Each structure stands twice: as C-alpha cells, then as structure tokens.
Amino acid sequence: MASGGGVARGHLAEERKSWRRSHPHGFVAKPETLPDGSVNLMVWNCIVPGKEGTDWEGGYFPLVLNFDENYPTSAPVCKFPAGFFHVNVYNTGAVCLSILGMEAFHHRAPNSHRHPRPA
C-alpha cells in the first residue's frame, strides 16, 4: 500500500472491508491501484448509478474521492471528470454545492460560466 495517513489509512481499510461485505447495488468504490500493483487507500475511484425514475436512470457516473491524513475528521474531496455536465459541478469536475463550505469554491475554473451563490 502507498504510504502516509496512518489513522486515515486505518479507517479507510476498515471501511473498505465493510464496503466489500455490503454496499448499495450498482455503486462501485475501489481504492486506486498503483502501477506496481499496490493499493492507495487515499484515492478511491467510484461509479454512481443514475437514480431510477429520473433522466439519469441507466447512466453510470464516475468520480474520484481524494482523502487526506485528517480523514475522518475532514471530508474527502470529490471530483467528477473534467467537463462533466451537472448544475452543481464545475467544468473542472469539482463539486460546487454551498453546503460543502467555501473550500469547494476554490476549485472553480477561471472564466467558468457557473458562479457560486453566497449561502
């Protein structure tokens, strides 16, 4: 496994075990596999299925979760692929919901046509 994030790594290892035993149907969440075959628990590649009964039904939407050493005290940074279209996602792929706090707004691409509104 990649180094760094001792407490965070311990939490993530336990959460990985729990996820592998039981997780919602259609969702995928796997730690990044490095070129040498080791696993980086600090970066997870995920797929979220579109909700049934919506325009997104049948779709599968990729995102990456980046954890830091302060996890679980601090939330992971969630990022969709650049250019992903959604009203709450910047062109860079960063989530722009005001409930995430001001840090989320620092990921806005220059000249982005979408601007956060103050909470």
C-alpha positions as CSV (number, residue, x, y, z in Angstrom):
1,M,0.0,0.0,0.0
2,A,1.1,3.6,-0.6
3,S,2.5,5.4,2.4
4,G,1.1,8.3,4.5
5,G,-2.1,8.9,6.5
6,G,-1.8,6.3,9.4
7,V,-5.1,7.0,11.2
8,A,-6.9,7.8,7.9
9,R,-5.5,4.6,6.3
10,G,-6.8,2.5,9.3
11,H,-10.3,4.0,8.9
12,L,-10.2,3.5,5.2
13,A,-9.1,-0.1,5.4
14,E,-12.0,-0.8,7.8
15,E,-14.4,1.0,5.6
16,R,-13.1,-0.9,2.5
17,K,-13.8,-4.2,4.4
18,S,-17.3,-3.1,5.3
19,W,-18.0,-1.9,1.7
20,R,-16.8,-5.2,0.2
21,R,-19.2,-7.1,2.5
22,S,-22.2,-4.9,1.8
23,H,-22.8,-1.9,-0.4
24,P,-25.7,-0.4,-2.4
25,H,-26.5,-2.2,-5.7
26,G,-24.9,-0.5,-8.7
27,F,-22.4,1.6,-6.8
28,V,-18.6,1.0,-7.2
29,A,-15.9,2.3,-4.9
30,K,-12.3,0.9,-5.2
31,P,-9.0,2.2,-3.9
32,E,-6.6,3.3,-6.7
33,T,-4.3,0.5,-7.9
34,L,-0.7,1.8,-8.5
35,P,1.5,0.7,-11.4
36,D,3.4,-1.7,-9.0
37,G,0.1,-3.4,-8.1
38,S,-0.1,-1.9,-4.6
39,V,-3.3,-0.2,-3.4
40,N,-3.5,3.5,-2.5
41,L,-6.3,3.8,0.1
42,M,-6.1,7.6,0.0
43,V,-7.6,7.8,-3.6
44,W,-10.8,5.9,-4.5
45,N,-12.3,5.5,-8.0
46,C,-16.1,5.3,-7.8
47,I,-19.1,4.9,-10.0
48,V,-22.5,6.2,-9.0
49,P,-25.6,4.9,-10.9
50,G,-28.3,7.3,-12.1
51,K,-31.3,7.3,-9.9
52,E,-34.3,5.3,-11.1
53,G,-37.2,7.3,-12.4
54,T,-35.0,10.3,-13.4
55,D,-33.4,11.4,-16.6
56,W,-30.1,9.9,-15.2
57,E,-31.6,6.4,-14.9
58,G,-29.4,3.9,-16.7
59,G,-26.3,6.1,-16.5
60,Y,-23.2,5.4,-14.6
61,F,-21.2,8.5,-13.4
62,P,-17.5,8.3,-12.4
63,L,-16.0,10.3,-9.6
64,V,-12.8,10.2,-7.6
65,L,-12.6,10.6,-3.8
66,N,-9.3,12.0,-2.5
67,F,-8.7,11.6,1.2
68,D,-6.1,13.3,3.3
69,E,-4.3,12.5,6.6
70,N,-7.1,14.1,8.6
71,Y,-9.8,11.7,7.5
72,P,-12.3,11.0,9.0
73,T,-12.2,14.4,10.7
74,S,-12.1,16.1,7.3
75,A,-14.2,15.0,4.3
76,P,-12.7,13.7,1.1
77,V,-12.5,15.9,-2.0
78,C,-15.0,14.5,-4.6
79,K,-14.2,15.2,-8.2
80,F,-16.0,14.2,-11.4
81,P,-14.1,14.1,-14.7
82,A,-13.3,17.5,-16.2
83,G,-16.2,18.6,-18.5
84,F,-18.8,16.6,-16.6
85,F,-22.1,18.4,-17.0
86,H,-24.2,18.9,-13.9
87,V,-25.6,22.1,-12.4
88,N,-23.6,21.5,-9.2
89,V,-20.3,20.5,-10.8
90,Y,-17.8,23.0,-12.2
91,N,-16.2,22.5,-15.6
92,T,-13.1,21.2,-13.7
93,G,-15.2,18.4,-12.2
94,A,-15.2,19.9,-8.7
95,V,-18.5,19.8,-6.8
96,C,-19.8,23.3,-6.1
97,L,-22.6,22.8,-3.5
98,S,-22.6,25.6,-0.9
99,I,-23.2,23.1,1.9
100,L,-19.6,21.8,1.3
101,G,-18.2,25.2,2.6
102,M,-16.1,27.8,0.8
103,E,-13.2,25.4,0.1
104,A,-15.3,23.8,-2.7
105,F,-15.5,27.1,-4.5
106,H,-11.7,27.4,-4.8
107,H,-11.8,24.6,-7.4
108,R,-13.8,26.8,-9.9
109,A,-12.2,27.0,-13.3
110,P,-11.2,30.5,-14.4
111,N,-13.9,32.0,-16.7
112,S,-16.4,29.3,-15.6
113,H,-19.9,30.3,-16.6
114,R,-21.2,28.9,-13.3
115,H,-20.7,31.0,-10.2
116,P,-21.4,30.0,-6.6
117,R,-24.0,32.0,-4.7
118,P,-23.4,33.1,-1.1
119,A,-25.1,30.9,1.5
